[in-house]
Each structure stands twice: as structure tokens, then as C-alpha cells.
């Protein structure tokens, strides 16, 4: 029996710990936070158990379904027909299907047709290497024209990536378009899913299975230093002392790696340090009534400071007509707005909700919450694949990955489940990929 330490109890860390324990290893999970789950963790929101950061499932998320089946949760998936909206020009438009596109008045007919062609081709495209070194701005403009990029995409990029907006990978955007596009039963019917009880259902089952197989999950126990000797990992120094290990799987954010693994070569540390991340302030409103009929509304309005709202109850319904709306503020943590207090953010965000539906008033607010995360989204620029170091480090037995390593896929439980299983399968191989060949 080998000793395996997993750093981080998010979805990827828990899935890795589960697979390691199932393989017969002695498993410890070290989690800095007070509860397991990471971005998938829930909290009690005025009587509703809900994620701090919204999650949804697409029909192409095969690793999610495989993990749910393995955990006896295969029947916990719930599917619902959803729609998208686009708020621009002071009006809310239906969005995301051919009829909505043809009826949209904001750009020329030719631009609309080119936009539709881009979406159609993206949904059917299988390879991404041809566009991996191209920016999303150039790719969208090449296919759809400058008008479409300026009016429909640039406002969203500017409010999510700020100074990085013009340097986002086309491959990363393509996978987002493809994932949603393939979660359709037809061109006119979008279908998204959620786990009954939310992501916490999966988190709780993973914790239960890990502990039932003899694993230990240590909460409020941040990893401080990964130690090694003679080129092999030896363990983790944590806030409660030293934890010896034969293998370590780290899911900590890449900006923390250099300090936490001092024995890494300088060129490897430089790779991790070069990966930019942006943070998020994710605001939640529980309201007495619905804002729109849509699950997701993109906002392309110059004086509205958020790129969209997610009315989660249009995917996972609440009783009594109440609704939960997420308003995400993605931004570099150096942006002054990231340091705003909760009340100021909530006031501005609610004004954005009211811009979309002026009939909503403060009397409709039942509860509010602000969730913050410093490392919420990696900035995947053109050529990002070459920027990533291998998951297996030069230290034998030490693997490192966070959401950056899902590239070109975006963050999500499906990619967490896939990569976690792969890392456990490779945990005791002595083959090291040279940095210069990656």
C-alpha cells in the first residue's frame, strides 16, 4: 500500500482521492478551506442549498456521467430545456437559435449569417490545433466580420478579461461554443442538466466513499511545502505538521506552486509563474420573482458593468416562484473593483439586474451573498498549450494540475473527473516528460 497525498479538496482533488483509495492506496487530502468541494461547495442561502459558483452539465460531459454512475448517482441527473438571452440596445432578445439570430436587429443580415456559420462549424469541429495559436478576436473577425466582434463579443471579453481581452485563445472560445452547441436535441432546443441536490450531492458522495475506504480528509489544513529527496517526492509539510507520501497530486492554483515546491527547477517555476489568472466576485440574489425566462443572458451594453446574468432557477427550479440569480464579476484581482465591499458590489449588480428587467424592485430581494475567489479563471492566450508544463513534474511521484490543465476545455466537473482519473493512473510511473519538448 502506497501513501498518496492529494492537495486540495475541490472536485478534481476529491475525484483523485477517490480513485487512489479505490486502487488500494492510503490517501490523505489536505484542504486549506473549512469545507470540501472548492468551487463546487454549497452554502445555505435563505433555506436553499446552492453553489457559491454556478455549475451546469452538458450532454457531452461523459466523464461526469461515468463518475456519477461509479458512485451510484447515475439517476441523480436532471435535464431541462433552457434558453439564452441577449440584452443589448436597451432590449432583451432571445438568443442562441437560428430564428433568434435571423430576427436580431443589432447587426446586418450578412453578419448574422456569418455568425451562424461560425457557430455551426464550431459545433461540428473536432480538432483545435489549427486555431490554437490564433486569438479569439482574430478568429471571430475572420469568420463573422468586425461588426459581429465589436457588437456581440468585444463587450463580453472586455468585462471578463480586461487588459487580456484581445489575447484570448480561439481554441478556448471554440470549446465553449462547441460544448453548448452539442448540448442540443435540435437546432432550436438547448438542453442543460444539473445534479439533483446540486454539486454538493457529488461532493458528499465522494467524501463518503473516500472515508469508507480508509482515506482521510483534513480541512483547514493548508499545504505549505512539498518536500523531496534524491529526485523523488517525500511528502508535504502542512499547517499541522509533516505528512509523508510516496506520491503527491497537487490541485492548488498554479500561482502558488513555485513557493510551495521549492525543489522544482527554475525553468519549471517560471512556467507556473507565467500563467495569468483572474479572480471573480460572484454575487447571488434570491428574489421573489423571475427576472427573465432564460437561464443565461449575455449583456452587450456599454454602460452595464457585467457581461451577463445567470438565472439558475430556470435550470434548477425553486418552489413558489422564487428565483436565484448569479451576477459574476470576473476581473484581475488588481482591478480596484475587486476590493469593493460587498454592499457596493451588490448595489451595482442589482442595478444591472434592473436594467434587464426594470419591473424588479428592492422589495423583491429575499437574500444576497457575495462569493470571492482570487484564482477563478486562467487566462488562456494563443499558444497556451505550449505554455503549460507537463502534469508530471521532474520530481518523481509529484503531479501538479489545476483548471489551467483542462485547456482547451473550460473549468468544469467533467474535466475535473477526467484529469483526476488520469493522474491517479500515472501516479507511480517514473517517466518524466522533459520540459523542453512540451
C-alpha angles and dihedrals in degrees: 000000000000125000113240124187120195116197110212131027098221120122093283095046093048092047090050092049090049094052092045093051091046088054089058101259127137103248133199124179118202113201124180094203129075095248138032123250105065109205089357094058119117134219134194107266107189091314097324123105104223140158119259087221118038121249133185136175128231126206090247094058094108097161090057092053092046092052093046091051092049091051094048092252099110092118093052095083116107122192129202136177107246136182138207130226135199122210112201136133089026092297137098113233129188108246143184105054134079096254092050090050094050092049095047109112099194099089136028121279092247091053091049091052091049090048090052091049091053091052092047095049092044092054091054099039115109104184129058104182094095092062099033094102094043124092120241089236093057094041095050092044092049092053103031106021135246093285094061093046094047096047105031109024110024095063090054094047093046092054095046104037104021107182090013094054097107094046106058119127118257089215091058092051091044093058091053092051091045095048094053093038092055092049091078132105087205140350088276102041123070116193123193130173144209135192113255105257090018129261089317088075089064093041092051093048093049091050091047093051095044092052093043089057092051099266123141128219114199113197125198086023110120119197110239107179135008107216131206142175131198091000096307130104114251104180148289130288105216136177090271097046140276122335114194117217143177091203134018126198111193122197095169116131111278094240088067097050102086094057094041096050106043093169094066115110115259094248091055092049089051089055093056093042092053093061110099122212134190127209133227137218102199112196122199128199125188106203136185093235143020123277098202137348090247132095093212128025119187114207120212101171120128096224098042108093099207128068095223151326130244117212096201096186089067084069101031105028124219123212122255098027094286118142141202119216126191118206109188122200106195113187143134108278088238089068109106091229091065088068095050114121119253096255093055093048092047092051093052094043093050089052086056091052089051091050088060092044115013091187090074112094136184088260086070093062113106099167142349137202137181119207119188133195126177097201103039105133132021115224104237107197126185109293092024093143091067091046094061118088118223118277089238108070128209086262106086111237095021120109123177128193139144132169090298087073093062087074129170084023118073126239115292146127092262094061090042090056094046097049094041092057091047093051093052090049089053098039096106102037117113095208113119122195108224111239094228093060096054 
